[in-house]
Amino acid sequence: MTVQLNETHAPHLKSWVASANDGQTDFPIQNLPFGVFRRAGSHEHFRIGVAIGDQILDLHLAQQAGIFAEVTNSALANALAASSLNALMNLGNGVASQVRLALSKALREGATAQEKLVGALIAQSEAEYALPAQIGDYTDFYTSIHHATSVGKLFRPDNPLLPNYKWVPIGYHGRSSSIGVSGQQFRRPVGQTMPPNATAPNFGPAKRMDYECEVGMFIGQGNALGDAIAVDQAEQHVFGLCLLNDWSARDVQGWEYQPLGPFLAKNFASTISPWVVTMEALAPFRTQWTRDAADPQPLPYLDYPDLREQGAFDIELEVLLQTEKMRAEGTAPQRLSLSNFRHSYWTVSQMVAHHTVNGCNLQAGDFLGSGTQSGPRPEEAGSLLELTEGGKKPIVFSNGEQRVFMEDGDSIIMRGWAQKDGAVRIGFGAVEGRLLPARSF
Amino acid sequence: MTVQLNETHAPHLKSWVASANDGQTDFPIQNLPFGVFRRAGSHEHFRIGVAIGDQILDLHLAQQAGIFAEVTNSALANALAASSLNALMNLGNGVASQVRLALSKALREGATAQEKLVGALIAQSEAEYALPAQIGDYTDFYTSIHHATSVGKLFRPDNPLLPNYKWVPIGYHGRSSSIGVSGQQFRRPVGQTMPPNATAPNFGPAKRMDYECEVGMFIGQGNALGDAIAVDQAEQHVFGLCLLNDWSARDVQGWEYQPLGPFLAKNFASTISPWVVTMEALAPFRTQWTRDAADPQPLPYLDYPDLREQGAFDIELEVLLQTEKMRAEGTAPQRLSLSNFRHSYWTVSQMVAHHTVNGCNLQAGDFLGSGTQSGPRPEEAGSLLELTEGGKKPIVFSNGEQRVFMEDGDSIIMRGWAQKDGAVRIGFGAVEGRLLPARSF
């Protein structure tokens, strides 16, 4: 099932878009992530684009310029003229791969298409973004054993890691309607919380506001209700990955989550990065998947030949915080953590196979979250709950401010990238979101 | 907030559609539920209709016949020409109420519109249905304290009813993609289960297949992200109610559900009835909401003036089972239970207010489930899990067959209706679904 490296991954490739070649950009010609954009502040229809350096290539215009003439799919022109990626996702990764190859050829140094495509570029600095797809269903997994163990200790001190964890890729359904794209601002949620030793709940703004650093997955071609997607075919049903901040109100969560899971603690907002990096672009960054020797091996429906050698992805995940004061005084966002998706206890393929093993149907544009990606070391924790040990150990910043949980006006910025010797570094861009004060109530 | 009775509820009203007046139909002129239909077996576009007796009135044709001339909304014509109810739902209950009044006038005995509308009728026996709306997000609540207590005893013998239950209308997010309309057939799900005293999970078809008898709610006009819907306004945001069968694989659920709630145990299929009965049609059947004297009163955001006198709805809920053998031998479906929505510990208004108190946005066509509606007596239990005491006490049918959980080929039929002295009985029709054998694996 592994995507093989091909000419689109060649490290020597450069683009005629000069900013794609500076060695710093998240978007060299080896990346080519898909997104949905328009001119900022305009009332234009949103349209589909691909990031290249500091520019966006408008794919509808590129299609009209004829660069996809060799892609053999009669539905492609309509899919590229849409205002979301759903139709393109639904064509399957085979078509997406042909589109990628055509883009790679057309954007290379010396490409004859350059002249026709110059007018199809818009600077990212002049763009605004929409969600890449209309998300039908959103499922959030819980694949970091380090996160599950740390959080389990706080919610269930005597029983941190439940007996199903090493067998079942635990997941639950999330809320689609409140997912927004980077730049989302949202009010501090209001709700019920139960203070320690109280006999009746409090009602008011949540006090323990947190983020969760996750990898997001967009489903490409789905499956029919009743069919399962085999684990060794699963990545063919994943269009690509992005970054996800799954905002959480920990005090609401602690009171409401039993027995049916988190609800109002999570569904007030979730924020994702605008660019979807395809599975093909990530092929050079596959890496080993490992379990402790004492851990059970995955059941056959979750096991596949490439799992142990290259089932995981080496993607660095950085989280930064910027307070209102930092913004005012010009202080840059401060790093909270740096982790890596390779620590995930369950792989992308395993999540998809597990989700559909019972016949549940996935649809193009459906969205999966990986769960908070905390690494094995304390400084790799993907949430404030973990970093501050449940709010007991403040984080102190260089300007003297400190935090245990988020305060109004705080922004969280997440970045992701993949790099290794012999490959060109690719990035996910950023996802940024800001907490606003609670509504009056 | 209470919908007052008006001329559409008058018990003396009869329709020129004779079958609406037989005293037996679920769909007298006082009901007028909305649905989406087409001629069975055709490739027609689905369209919007209203049930009247044993007929369906095509609302696009009715609109073209001019019967909504007095409804003052410029978007109505497009909404009625659509193939789902989302656009009509989004216009709000004020518009829906005007549409209902116009329908009541046009379908009454002696209406001048009769001549123009005869051609806009199609027999229900010749129709097939689609989901009433494209469901964006689906949320399932857990509002029967009798169900929560019985099931809690089976999953957590030492801790059946959790301390949050009497404060928080517990809910969680469900799966939209696998919701189907009455007639849905689905395969027995395959998955992991953990047998008692085993050290590793089993993998195979679920053995403890169950249904859950619920009331479904379709959201009408929604709310913006960050805003809350006040509890005394909440019913203005509910377009209407239907029946919901939330199929459940109990053995999968028992192994997977901690700590984040049910997932594969529920998301393989959920089935709803095709007709949405409006809140206005249900106005005569409002009834008292009660708590035990020792129970806490609801927090202010869940309390409202009409709550105790008429916050609940008196809706009978009947569940029947028909095995393959019964179908073959012509034995009618056998009743499993009869319960009533009035036993719900939380009301429709409280569910909507709670769902949005944190700013979560609801959208037209979103769907809420009430959770299994078990009443206080054992024969009012809304699932096999409860009726058979966790699979220990078989149900024996008149043809000699018996069940603890569902077997392949079993159909579950649910019916709902409301009746009281001084009002015309209205019904929900039925929701039927059938369990097929597991896929090969």
Chai-1 contact restraints between the chains, C-beta under 6 A:
chainA,res_idxA,chainB,res_idxB,connection_type,confidence,min_distance_angstrom,max_distance_angstrom,comment,restraint_id
A,G136,B,S177,contact,1.0,0.0,6.0,A-B,restraint_1
A,D137,B,R175,contact,1.0,0.0,6.0,A-B,restraint_2
A,D137,B,S176,contact,1.0,0.0,6.0,A-B,restraint_3
A,D137,B,S177,contact,1.0,0.0,6.0,A-B,restraint_4
A,L162,B,Q258,contact,1.0,0.0,6.0,A-B,restraint_5
A,N164,B,W255,contact,1.0,0.0,6.0,A-B,restraint_6
A,W167,B,P201,contact,1.0,0.0,6.0,A-B,restraint_7
A,V168,B,Q192,contact,1.0,0.0,6.0,A-B,restraint_8
A,V168,B,E256,contact,1.0,0.0,6.0,A-B,restraint_9
A,I170,B,L260,contact,1.0,0.0,6.0,A-B,restraint_10
A,G171,B,F263,contact,1.0,0.0,6.0,A-B,restraint_11
A,Y172,B,L260,contact,1.0,0.0,6.0,A-B,restraint_12
A,Y172,B,G261,contact,1.0,0.0,6.0,A-B,restraint_13
A,Y172,B,F263,contact,1.0,0.0,6.0,A-B,restraint_14
A,H173,B,H173,contact,1.0,0.0,6.0,A-B,restraint_15
A,H173,B,G174,contact,1.0,0.0,6.0,A-B,restraint_16
A,H173,B,R175,contact,1.0,0.0,6.0,A-B,restraint_17
A,G174,B,H173,contact,1.0,0.0,6.0,A-B,restraint_18
A,R175,B,D137,contact,1.0,0.0,6.0,A-B,restraint_19
A,R175,B,H173,contact,1.0,0.0,6.0,A-B,restraint_20
A,S176,B,D137,contact,1.0,0.0,6.0,A-B,restraint_21
A,S177,B,G136,contact,1.0,0.0,6.0,A-B,restraint_22
A,S177,B,D137,contact,1.0,0.0,6.0,A-B,restraint_23
A,S177,B,N361,contact,1.0,0.0,6.0,A-B,restraint_24
A,S177,B,Q363,contact,1.0,0.0,6.0,A-B,restraint_25
A,S178,B,L225,contact,1.0,0.0,6.0,A-B,restraint_26
A,S178,B,C360,contact,1.0,0.0,6.0,A-B,restraint_27
A,S178,B,N361,contact,1.0,0.0,6.0,A-B,restraint_28
A,R187,B,G226,contact,1.0,0.0,6.0,A-B,restraint_29
A,R187,B,G359,contact,1.0,0.0,6.0,A-B,restraint_30
A,P189,B,N358,contact,1.0,0.0,6.0,A-B,restraint_31
A,P189,B,G359,contact,1.0,0.0,6.0,A-B,restraint_32
A,V190,B,V357,contact,1.0,0.0,6.0,A-B,restraint_33
A,V190,B,N358,contact,1.0,0.0,6.0,A-B,restraint_34
A,G191,B,V357,contact,1.0,0.0,6.0,A-B,restraint_35
A,G191,B,N358,contact,1.0,0.0,6.0,A-B,restraint_36
A,Q192,B,V168,contact,1.0,0.0,6.0,A-B,restraint_37
A,P201,B,W167,contact,1.0,0.0,6.0,A-B,restraint_38
A,F203,B,L299,contact,1.0,0.0,6.0,A-B,restraint_39
A,L225,B,S178,contact,1.0,0.0,6.0,A-B,restraint_40
A,G226,B,R187,contact,1.0,0.0,6.0,A-B,restraint_41
A,W255,B,N164,contact,1.0,0.0,6.0,A-B,restraint_42
A,E256,B,V168,contact,1.0,0.0,6.0,A-B,restraint_43
A,Q258,B,L162,contact,1.0,0.0,6.0,A-B,restraint_44
A,L260,B,I170,contact,1.0,0.0,6.0,A-B,restraint_45
A,L260,B,Y172,contact,1.0,0.0,6.0,A-B,restraint_46
A,L260,B,G261,contact,1.0,0.0,6.0,A-B,restraint_47
A,G261,B,Y172,contact,1.0,0.0,6.0,A-B,restraint_48
A,G261,B,L260,contact,1.0,0.0,6.0,A-B,restraint_49
A,G261,B,G261,contact,1.0,0.0,6.0,A-B,restraint_50
A,F263,B,G171,contact,1.0,0.0,6.0,A-B,restraint_51
A,F263,B,Y172,contact,1.0,0.0,6.0,A-B,restraint_52
A,L264,B,N358,contact,1.0,0.0,6.0,A-B,restraint_53
A,N267,B,C360,contact,1.0,0.0,6.0,A-B,restraint_54
A,F268,B,N358,contact,1.0,0.0,6.0,A-B,restraint_55
A,F268,B,G359,contact,1.0,0.0,6.0,A-B,restraint_56
A,F268,B,C360,contact,1.0,0.0,6.0,A-B,restraint_57
A,L299,B,F203,contact,1.0,0.0,6.0,A-B,restraint_58
A,V357,B,V190,contact,1.0,0.0,6.0,A-B,restraint_59
A,V357,B,G191,contact,1.0,0.0,6.0,A-B,restraint_60
A,N358,B,P189,contact,1.0,0.0,6.0,A-B,restraint_61
A,N358,B,G191,contact,1.0,0.0,6.0,A-B,restraint_62
A,N358,B,L264,contact,1.0,0.0,6.0,A-B,restraint_63
A,N358,B,F268,contact,1.0,0.0,6.0,A-B,restraint_64
A,G359,B,R187,contact,1.0,0.0,6.0,A-B,restraint_65
A,G359,B,P189,contact,1.0,0.0,6.0,A-B,restraint_66
A,G359,B,F268,contact,1.0,0.0,6.0,A-B,restraint_67
A,C360,B,S178,contact,1.0,0.0,6.0,A-B,restraint_68
A,C360,B,N267,contact,1.0,0.0,6.0,A-B,restraint_69
A,C360,B,F268,contact,1.0,0.0,6.0,A-B,restraint_70
A,N361,B,S177,contact,1.0,0.0,6.0,A-B,restraint_71
A,N361,B,S178,contact,1.0,0.0,6.0,A-B,restraint_72
A,Q363,B,S177,contact,1.0,0.0,6.0,A-B,restraint_73
